[in-house]
Amino acid sequence: MIKYALGVDYGTESGRAVLISLADGTEAATAVCQYRHGVMDQSLPDGTPLDSEWALQHPADYLEVLEQTIPNVLAESGIKPEQVVGLGIAFTACTMLPTDAQGTALCFKPELANRPHAWVKLWKHHAAQDEANRLNACALERGETWLARYGGKISAEWLIPKIWQILNEDPEIYAAAGRFIEATDWVIWQLTGVETRNSCTAGYKGIYWDKQSGYPTPDFFRSLDPRLERVVEEKLSRNILPLGSRAGGLTPQMAARLGLLPGTAVAVGNVDAHAALPACGVTAPGKLVMAMGTSICHTLLSSELHVVPGMCGVVEDGILPGYYGYEAGQSAVGDIFAWFVEHAVPARTHAEAAAAGKEIHAYLEEKASALRPGESGLLALDWWNGNRSVLVDTDLTGLMLGYTLLTEPHEVYRALIEATAFGTRTIIDNFTDHGVAVDELYACGGLPEKNRLLMQIYADVTGRTIHLSASKQTPALGAAMFGAVAAGAGAGGYDTIEAAARSMAHLADEVFRPIPDHVARYEQLYQQYRILHDYFGRGANDVMKVLKELKADAR
């Protein structure tokens, strides 16, 4: 009897499940569920307004993903519950929420439902920048050695700044929280009835190094704020398990809701981009994986520990056992293209696309493909949602140079794609300049399968070959692999993630290789991008931050 594993990937707008054959990685079925409440950045469900830079979600949407997609893939495939040996999930991070000591989300409690800090803070919640600034200044002043492992700065997107923001702005919610927990770990808690934390999110997002070093000391947290001195002991957990570990078995209640057998192995949670590495067949150094969607997460492996300024973090065994796993990222990529189409493309261009029978993105891509590098006369900075790497500053904003009265929408569209490629090139150069090899690129996610122009531009700008994942649901495939490892070979799964990758990972036939003439032309543009990058991003001109302050003061 063929055995299968389930992988569930939670993105920014939706969640999807895949049912994967453990014999060869074949996808037996896939189902997608859009979040009913989406991203809440204007108000809570009851109309309570939110401040700027907020991005919240509803945890009930996460449970609905499980209840809709898993029964659907089982029904579509005809696979019996006894054939499913394991379940894994992957999630955007840092996406965190406060719960009581039993794991009930505080926003589920009627008396707290109108309190913004009781809800899930999505990864792109940037309202904790003040806390991040103060945390970084304090750590630098104290000479905290762990700060170098995070590129010298902790992002406002990460766990501790978000917790501190809750304490500063709603201490009653802080007091009511028995736990602050990553959403991926919370979902695992709901599935198994057991609270566990995974080493990936703890390491990259929670300032946790390993069992020996652990979190920063209580003395450090006290130096931030005396009220935070015991935050680890009182609000977090030291029960942190490596990836591929069995968090527990599916509870009878959840099994009944999902159509699976009680006791089915559930792996500890994971980060979506990190789970993509084994799903792309990447189990060795020198191969950078780009999980490309609303944002990009860049991950790669190394046998050695290097200090890389501006990276999101480096964690031993944080992605695969036996390697240091490095992470960097861009806070907005697909989101920038979506913003442009929704708010800046004129009605005549939408009409032209409709007349041509093309979706608007496809229409702009087709027209932009006819341009040579530099032909638009435009150059942009890709900071529409701040800069995650290498500047680690959410207060930076977007920039476009070169507009004329003749500038066309498809020229702007191409310039925005190029800007995001330049941002990735900056990250790659930062890794290689500090001793971490990047020889080839691998891509997965929604963007590579939709936009060939984008992939060719990335190959030309970086000067590197790009391989594509054959799976349209790569993080979910990776999550299923870890679910198979949690089950173990004795149950029909795998004992190691490398063994799972050898059998289950596949690459697409199409490969994007740099075009020499384009590489040369983009090198000129990239050098101009770097001038703008450093001028506006490293303190020579803080006009972006001044404008944000004036905007905030005017409200």
C-alpha positions as CSV (number, residue, x, y, z in Angstrom):
1,M,0.0,0.0,0.0
2,I,1.4,3.4,-1.1
3,K,2.0,5.7,1.8
4,Y,1.4,9.5,1.8
5,A,2.2,12.6,3.8
6,L,0.2,15.9,4.0
7,G,1.9,19.3,3.8
8,V,0.0,22.5,4.7
9,D,1.5,25.8,3.7
10,Y,0.2,29.0,5.3
11,G,0.9,32.1,3.2
12,T,-0.1,35.7,3.5
13,E,-3.5,35.5,1.9
14,S,-4.3,31.8,1.9
15,G,-3.4,28.3,3.0
16,R,-3.0,25.2,0.8
17,A,-2.6,21.5,1.4
18,V,-0.9,18.9,-0.8
19,L,-1.1,15.1,-0.5
20,I,2.2,13.7,-1.5
21,S,3.3,10.1,-2.4
22,L,6.3,9.1,-0.3
23,A,7.4,6.8,-3.1
24,D,8.2,9.5,-5.7
25,G,6.9,12.8,-4.6
26,T,3.9,12.8,-6.8
27,E,1.2,15.2,-5.8
28,A,-2.0,13.2,-5.4
29,A,-4.2,16.3,-4.8
30,T,-4.0,20.0,-3.9
31,A,-6.5,22.3,-2.3
32,V,-6.4,26.0,-1.5
33,C,-8.4,28.0,1.0
34,Q,-8.5,31.8,1.0
35,Y,-8.4,33.4,4.4
36,R,-11.9,34.6,5.2
37,H,-10.6,37.7,7.0
38,G,-7.5,38.3,4.9
39,V,-4.9,40.7,6.1
40,M,-6.4,43.2,8.6
41,D,-4.5,46.5,8.2
42,Q,-7.3,49.0,8.5
43,S,-9.6,47.7,11.2
44,L,-10.6,44.7,13.3
45,P,-13.7,42.6,12.3
46,D,-15.8,44.7,14.7
47,G,-14.6,47.9,13.0
48,T,-12.1,48.9,15.7
49,P,-9.6,51.0,13.7
50,L,-5.9,50.1,13.4
51,D,-2.9,52.5,13.3
52,S,-0.6,52.7,10.4
53,E,2.1,49.9,9.9
54,W,-0.3,47.3,11.5
55,A,-0.9,43.9,9.8
56,L,-3.1,41.4,11.7
57,Q,-4.8,38.2,11.0
58,H,-7.6,36.0,12.4
59,P,-6.4,32.6,13.8
60,A,-9.8,31.1,13.0
61,D,-8.7,31.3,9.4
62,Y,-5.8,29.0,10.0
63,L,-8.1,26.3,11.4
64,E,-10.5,26.8,8.5
65,V,-7.6,26.0,6.1
66,L,-7.2,22.6,7.8
67,E,-10.9,21.8,7.9
68,Q,-11.4,22.7,4.3
69,T,-8.3,21.6,2.5
70,I,-7.4,18.3,4.1
71,P,-10.9,16.7,3.6
72,N,-10.9,18.0,0.1
73,V,-7.5,16.5,-0.9
74,L,-8.5,13.2,0.7
75,A,-11.8,13.2,-1.2
76,E,-10.3,14.2,-4.5
77,S,-7.5,11.6,-4.4
78,G,-9.5,8.7,-3.0
79,I,-6.6,8.1,-0.6
80,K,-7.6,6.4,2.6
81,P,-6.8,7.9,6.0
82,E,-4.7,4.8,7.0
83,Q,-2.4,5.6,4.0
84,V,-1.5,9.0,5.5
85,V,1.5,8.5,7.8
86,G,2.4,12.1,8.6
87,L,1.5,15.8,8.5
88,G,3.7,18.9,8.5
89,I,3.0,22.6,8.2
90,A,5.0,25.6,7.0
91,F,4.1,29.2,7.8
92,T,5.1,32.8,7.2
93,A,7.2,34.1,10.0
94,C,7.4,35.9,12.3
95,T,3.7,35.6,12.6
96,M,2.8,35.5,16.3
97,L,-0.1,35.6,18.7
98,P,-0.9,35.8,22.4
99,T,-2.8,32.9,24.0
100,D,-3.8,31.9,27.5
101,A,-1.8,29.1,29.2
102,Q,-4.0,26.5,27.6
103,G,-3.4,27.8,24.0
104,T,-6.7,29.6,23.4
105,A,-6.0,32.7,21.3
106,L,-6.8,35.8,23.3
107,C,-8.8,37.3,20.4
108,F,-11.2,34.4,20.7
109,K,-12.3,35.7,24.1
110,P,-15.3,38.0,23.6
111,E,-14.1,40.5,26.2
112,L,-10.8,40.9,24.4
113,A,-12.0,40.8,20.8
114,N,-11.9,44.6,20.4
115,R,-8.3,44.9,21.6
116,P,-5.9,45.0,18.6
117,H,-3.0,43.5,20.5
118,A,-5.0,40.4,21.3
119,W,-4.8,39.4,17.6
120,V,-2.3,37.6,15.4
121,K,0.5,40.0,14.3
122,L,1.4,39.0,10.7
123,W,5.1,38.9,9.6
124,K,4.7,42.3,7.9
125,H,3.3,44.0,11.0
126,H,5.9,46.9,11.2
127,A,4.5,48.9,14.1
128,A,7.2,47.7,16.5
129,Q,10.0,49.6,14.8
130,D,10.6,51.8,17.9
131,E,11.0,48.8,20.1
132,A,13.3,47.2,17.5
133,N,15.5,50.3,17.5
134,R,15.7,50.4,21.2
135,L,16.5,46.7,21.5
136,N,19.3,47.0,18.9
137,A,20.8,50.0,20.6
138,C,20.7,48.3,24.0
139,A,22.3,45.1,22.6
140,L,25.0,47.0,20.9
141,E,25.8,49.1,23.9
142,R,26.0,46.0,26.1
143,G,28.2,44.1,23.6
144,E,25.7,41.2,23.2
145,T,27.5,38.7,21.1
146,W,24.3,37.1,19.7
147,L,23.5,40.3,17.8
148,A,26.1,39.5,15.2
149,R,24.3,36.3,14.3
150,Y,21.4,38.4,13.2
151,G,23.4,40.7,11.0
152,G,23.8,43.3,13.7
153,K,20.1,44.2,13.9
154,I,16.9,42.6,15.1
155,S,14.0,43.4,12.7
156,A,10.8,45.0,13.8
157,E,9.1,41.9,12.2
158,W,10.6,39.6,14.8
159,L,9.2,38.1,18.0
160,I,10.7,40.2,20.8
161,P,10.0,43.7,19.4
162,K,6.4,42.6,18.8
163,I,6.1,41.3,22.4
164,W,7.6,44.5,23.7
165,Q,5.1,46.6,21.7
166,I,2.2,44.7,23.3
167,L,3.7,45.4,26.8
168,N,4.2,49.1,26.0
169,E,0.8,49.7,24.4
170,D,-1.5,47.3,26.1
171,P,0.0,45.9,29.4
172,E,-3.3,44.2,30.2
173,I,-3.1,42.0,27.1
174,Y,0.6,41.3,28.0
175,A,-0.5,40.2,31.5
176,A,-3.4,38.1,30.1
177,A,-1.0,36.2,27.8
178,G,0.1,32.9,29.2
179,R,2.1,32.4,26.0
180,F,3.4,34.4,23.0
181,I,3.8,31.9,20.2
182,E,4.5,31.6,16.5
183,A,1.4,30.8,14.5
184,T,3.1,27.7,13.1
185,D,3.6,26.4,16.7
186,W,0.1,27.4,17.6
187,V,-1.4,25.4,14.8
188,I,0.6,22.4,15.8
189,W,-0.6,22.8,19.4
190,Q,-4.2,22.7,18.1
191,L,-3.5,19.6,16.1
192,T,-1.7,17.6,18.8
193,G,-2.9,19.2,22.1
194,V,0.8,19.6,23.0
195,E,2.7,22.9,23.1
196,T,6.0,22.6,21.2
197,R,8.3,25.2,19.7
198,N,10.4,24.5,16.6
199,S,14.1,25.4,16.3
200,C,13.7,27.2,13.0
201,T,11.3,30.0,14.2
202,A,12.9,30.2,17.6
203,G,16.3,30.5,16.1
204,Y,15.6,33.0,13.3
205,K,12.8,35.0,14.8
206,G,13.0,34.6,18.6
207,I,16.8,35.2,19.3
208,Y,17.2,31.6,20.4
209,W,20.6,30.0,19.6
210,D,20.7,26.5,20.9
211,K,20.1,24.4,24.0
212,Q,23.4,25.6,25.6
213,S,23.1,29.3,24.9
214,G,19.3,29.6,24.7
215,Y,17.7,33.0,24.7
216,P,19.4,36.2,25.8
217,T,19.8,36.4,29.6
218,P,17.2,37.8,32.0
219,D,19.7,40.6,32.7
220,F,19.5,41.7,29.0
221,F,15.7,41.6,29.0
222,R,15.7,43.6,32.3
223,S,18.0,46.2,30.7
224,L,15.4,46.6,28.0
225,D,12.5,46.9,30.4
226,P,12.3,45.6,34.0
227,R,8.9,44.1,33.1
228,L,10.5,41.8,30.5
229,E,13.0,40.2,32.9
230,R,11.1,36.9,33.1
231,V,9.5,37.0,29.6
232,V,11.2,33.7,28.6
233,E,10.2,31.8,31.7
234,E,6.7,33.2,31.9
235,K,5.6,33.8,28.3
236,L,7.8,31.6,26.0
237,S,9.1,28.1,26.3
238,R,12.4,26.2,26.4
239,N,10.8,23.1,25.0
240,I,12.3,23.6,21.5
241,L,12.6,20.7,19.1
242,P,14.7,20.3,15.9
243,L,13.0,20.2,12.5
244,G,11.6,16.8,11.6
245,S,10.8,16.0,15.2
246,R,7.5,14.4,16.0
247,A,5.5,17.1,17.9
248,G,2.8,14.5,18.8
249,G,-0.1,12.6,17.3
250,L,-3.3,14.0,15.9
251,T,-5.9,14.3,18.7
252,P,-9.1,12.3,18.3
253,Q,-11.1,15.6,18.0
254,M,-8.9,17.0,15.3
255,A,-8.7,13.7,13.5
256,A,-12.5,13.6,13.3
257,R,-12.6,17.2,11.9
258,L,-10.0,16.5,9.3
259,G,-10.9,13.0,8.3
260,L,-7.6,11.4,9.4
261,L,-6.7,8.7,12.0
262,P,-6.1,9.7,15.6
263,G,-2.4,9.5,16.4
264,T,-1.2,10.4,12.9
265,A,2.3,11.8,13.3
266,V,2.5,15.6,13.3
267,A,5.9,17.3,12.7
268,V,7.0,20.4,14.6
269,G,6.2,23.6,12.7
270,N,8.4,25.2,10.1
271,V,8.9,28.4,8.1
272,D,7.6,28.3,4.6
273,A,10.8,29.4,2.8
274,H,13.0,27.1,4.9
275,A,10.9,24.1,4.1
276,A,11.4,24.9,0.4
277,L,15.1,23.9,0.5
278,P,14.6,20.1,0.6
279,A,11.6,20.4,-1.6
280,C,13.9,21.9,-4.3
281,G,16.4,19.1,-3.7
282,V,18.8,21.5,-2.0
283,T,20.7,19.7,0.7
284,A,24.2,21.1,0.3
285,P,25.9,24.5,0.4
286,G,26.3,27.1,-2.4
287,K,22.7,26.9,-3.6
288,L,20.5,29.8,-2.6
289,V,16.7,29.2,-2.6
290,M,14.4,32.1,-3.3
291,A,10.8,31.6,-2.1
292,M,9.1,34.3,-4.3
293,G,5.7,35.6,-3.6
294,T,4.4,38.8,-1.9
295,S,7.9,39.0,-0.5
296,I,11.1,37.0,-1.0
297,C,12.9,34.9,1.6
298,H,16.5,33.9,0.6
299,T,17.9,30.8,2.3
300,L,21.1,28.8,1.9
301,L,23.4,26.4,3.7
302,S,27.0,26.6,4.7
303,S,29.4,24.2,6.5
304,E,30.9,27.2,8.3
305,L,29.7,30.0,10.5
306,H,30.2,33.5,9.1
307,V,29.1,36.9,10.4
308,V,27.1,38.6,7.6
309,P,25.9,42.1,8.3
310,G,22.2,42.7,7.6
311,M,21.1,39.1,7.3
312,C,18.0,37.9,9.1
313,G,20.0,35.3,10.9
314,V,22.2,32.2,10.9
315,V,21.2,29.2,12.9
316,E,23.0,25.9,13.4
317,D,20.7,23.1,12.2
318,G,18.1,25.8,11.6
319,I,17.2,24.5,8.1
320,L,18.9,21.1,7.7
321,P,20.9,19.1,10.3
322,G,24.6,19.4,10.0
323,Y,24.7,22.9,8.4
324,Y,24.5,26.5,9.3
325,G,21.3,27.9,7.7
326,Y,21.4,31.5,6.5
327,E,18.4,33.7,5.9
328,A,17.9,37.1,4.3
329,G,14.9,38.6,2.6
330,Q,13.0,41.4,0.9
331,S,9.8,42.7,2.6
332,A,7.9,43.3,-0.6
333,V,8.2,41.9,-4.2
334,G,4.9,40.6,-5.5
335,D,3.2,43.1,-3.2
336,I,4.9,45.9,-5.2
337,F,3.6,44.7,-8.5
338,A,0.2,44.3,-7.1
339,W,0.2,47.8,-5.7
340,F,1.2,49.2,-9.0
341,V,-1.5,47.4,-10.9
342,E,-4.2,48.2,-8.4
343,H,-3.4,51.9,-7.8
344,A,-1.2,53.3,-10.6
345,V,-2.1,51.6,-13.9
346,P,-4.5,53.8,-15.9
347,A,-7.9,52.6,-17.0
348,R,-6.8,52.7,-20.7
349,T,-4.1,50.1,-20.0
350,H,-6.6,47.8,-18.2
351,A,-8.9,48.2,-21.2
352,E,-6.1,47.4,-23.6
353,A,-5.4,44.2,-21.6
354,A,-9.0,43.2,-21.6
355,A,-9.3,43.8,-25.4
356,A,-6.3,41.6,-25.9
357,G,-7.8,38.9,-23.7
358,K,-5.0,39.0,-21.2
359,E,-4.8,39.4,-17.5
360,I,-3.2,42.7,-16.6
361,H,0.0,41.4,-15.2
362,A,0.5,39.1,-18.2
363,Y,-0.2,42.1,-20.5
364,L,2.3,44.3,-18.8
365,E,4.9,41.5,-18.8
366,E,4.4,41.0,-22.5
367,K,4.9,44.7,-23.3
368,A,7.8,45.0,-20.9
369,S,9.6,42.0,-22.4
370,A,10.1,43.9,-25.6
371,L,12.4,46.4,-23.8
372,R,16.1,46.1,-23.5
373,P,17.8,46.6,-20.1
374,G,17.9,50.3,-19.5
375,E,15.5,51.2,-22.3
376,S,12.8,52.4,-19.9
377,G,15.1,55.1,-18.6
378,L,13.9,54.3,-15.1
379,L,15.5,53.1,-11.9
380,A,13.8,52.3,-8.6
381,L,14.5,51.3,-5.0
382,D,12.4,48.4,-3.9
383,W,11.4,49.6,-0.4
384,W,7.7,49.9,-0.7
385,N,7.4,47.9,2.5
386,G,10.7,48.9,4.1
387,N,14.0,47.0,3.8
388,R,14.5,43.6,5.5
389,S,18.0,42.9,4.2
390,V,20.6,44.2,4.2
391,L,19.6,47.5,5.9
392,V,17.0,46.1,8.3
393,D,14.9,49.2,8.4
394,T,11.1,49.3,8.0
395,D,11.1,53.1,7.9
396,L,12.6,53.2,4.4
397,T,10.2,53.7,1.5
398,G,10.1,53.3,-2.3
399,L,11.7,55.5,-4.9
400,M,11.5,55.8,-8.7
401,L,13.8,58.0,-10.8
402,G,13.6,58.9,-14.5
403,Y,9.9,59.6,-15.1
404,T,9.1,61.7,-18.1
405,L,5.9,62.8,-19.8
406,L,6.3,59.9,-22.2
407,T,6.8,57.1,-19.5
408,E,4.5,54.2,-20.1
409,P,3.0,51.8,-17.5
410,H,4.9,48.7,-18.9
411,E,8.1,50.6,-18.5
412,V,7.4,51.3,-14.8
413,Y,6.4,47.6,-14.4
414,R,9.7,46.5,-15.7
415,A,11.6,49.0,-13.6
416,L,9.9,47.6,-10.5
417,I,10.8,44.1,-11.4
418,E,14.4,45.2,-12.0
419,A,14.5,47.0,-8.6
420,T,13.5,43.8,-6.8
421,A,16.2,41.9,-8.7
422,F,18.8,44.5,-7.7
423,G,17.6,44.0,-4.1
424,T,18.3,40.3,-4.4
425,R,21.7,41.0,-6.0
426,T,22.6,43.2,-3.1
427,I,21.8,40.3,-0.7
428,I,23.8,37.8,-2.7
429,D,26.8,40.2,-2.9
430,N,26.5,40.7,0.9
431,F,26.7,36.9,1.4
432,T,29.6,36.3,-0.9
433,D,31.5,39.3,0.4
434,H,31.4,37.8,3.8
435,G,32.5,34.2,2.9
436,V,29.2,32.5,2.2
437,A,29.2,30.9,-1.3
438,V,26.3,31.4,-3.7
439,D,26.9,29.5,-6.9
440,E,23.4,28.8,-8.2
441,L,19.9,30.0,-7.6
442,Y,16.7,28.0,-7.1
443,A,13.2,29.6,-7.2
444,C,9.8,28.5,-6.0
445,G,6.5,30.2,-5.2
446,G,3.8,32.0,-7.1
447,L,6.0,34.4,-9.0
448,P,8.3,32.0,-10.9
449,E,5.4,30.1,-12.4
450,K,3.6,33.3,-13.5
451,N,6.3,35.6,-14.8
452,R,9.1,34.4,-17.1
453,L,10.3,37.9,-17.6
454,L,10.9,38.3,-13.9
455,M,13.0,35.1,-13.8
456,Q,15.1,36.1,-16.8
457,I,15.8,39.5,-15.3
458,Y,16.9,37.9,-12.0
459,A,19.3,35.6,-13.9
460,D,20.7,38.6,-15.8
461,V,21.0,40.9,-12.8
462,T,22.6,38.2,-10.6
463,G,24.7,36.6,-13.3
464,R,23.6,33.2,-12.1
465,T,21.6,30.2,-13.4
466,I,18.2,29.8,-11.9
467,H,16.5,26.4,-11.5
468,L,12.8,26.2,-10.8
469,S,11.0,23.8,-8.5
470,A,8.7,21.5,-10.4
471,S,6.1,21.7,-7.6
472,K,3.6,24.6,-7.6
473,Q,3.3,24.2,-3.9
474,T,7.0,23.8,-2.9
475,P,6.8,24.9,0.8
476,A,3.8,22.5,1.3
477,L,5.9,19.7,-0.4
478,G,8.7,20.5,2.0
479,A,6.3,20.4,5.0
480,A,5.1,17.0,3.8
481,M,8.7,15.8,3.7
482,F,9.2,16.8,7.3
483,G,5.8,15.1,8.2
484,A,7.2,11.9,6.6
485,V,10.4,12.3,8.7
486,A,8.3,12.8,11.9
487,A,6.5,9.5,11.0
488,G,9.8,7.6,10.5
489,A,10.9,4.8,8.2
490,G,9.2,2.3,10.5
491,A,5.8,3.8,9.6
492,G,6.5,4.1,5.9
493,G,8.1,7.5,6.1
494,Y,11.8,8.5,6.2
495,D,14.4,8.7,8.9
496,T,16.2,11.8,7.4
497,I,15.1,14.8,5.4
498,E,17.9,14.1,2.9
499,A,16.4,10.7,2.2
500,A,13.0,12.2,1.8
501,A,14.4,14.9,-0.6
502,R,16.2,12.2,-2.8
503,S,12.9,10.5,-3.4
504,M,10.4,13.3,-3.4
505,A,12.0,16.5,-4.7
506,H,11.9,17.4,-8.4
507,L,13.0,20.3,-10.5
508,A,11.3,21.8,-13.6
509,D,12.9,21.2,-17.0
510,E,13.1,25.0,-17.7
511,V,16.3,26.7,-16.6
512,F,17.0,30.5,-16.8
513,R,20.5,31.3,-17.8
514,P,22.1,34.8,-17.9
515,I,22.2,36.6,-21.3
516,P,25.7,38.1,-21.6
517,D,24.6,41.3,-23.2
518,H,21.9,41.8,-20.5
519,V,24.4,41.0,-17.7
520,A,26.7,43.8,-18.9
521,R,23.9,46.4,-19.2
522,Y,22.4,45.5,-15.9
523,E,25.8,45.8,-14.2
524,Q,25.8,49.5,-15.1
525,L,22.2,49.9,-13.7
526,Y,23.1,48.0,-10.6
527,Q,26.0,50.2,-9.8
528,Q,23.6,53.2,-9.9
529,Y,21.1,51.3,-7.8
530,R,23.8,50.8,-5.1
531,I,24.6,54.5,-5.0
532,L,20.9,55.2,-4.4
533,H,20.7,52.3,-1.9
534,D,23.5,53.6,0.2
535,Y,22.6,57.3,-0.1
536,F,19.0,56.9,1.1
537,G,19.5,53.8,3.2
538,R,22.7,54.4,5.2
539,G,22.0,57.9,6.6
540,A,23.4,60.3,4.0
541,N,19.8,61.5,3.4
542,D,17.0,60.6,5.8
543,V,14.3,62.2,3.7
544,M,12.2,59.0,3.6
545,K,12.0,58.9,7.4
546,V,11.2,62.6,7.7
547,L,8.4,62.2,5.2
548,K,7.0,59.3,7.3
549,E,7.2,61.3,10.5
550,L,5.4,64.2,8.9
551,K,2.7,61.9,7.6
552,A,2.2,60.4,11.0
553,D,2.1,63.8,12.7
554,A,-0.5,65.0,10.3
555,R,-3.0,62.2,11.2
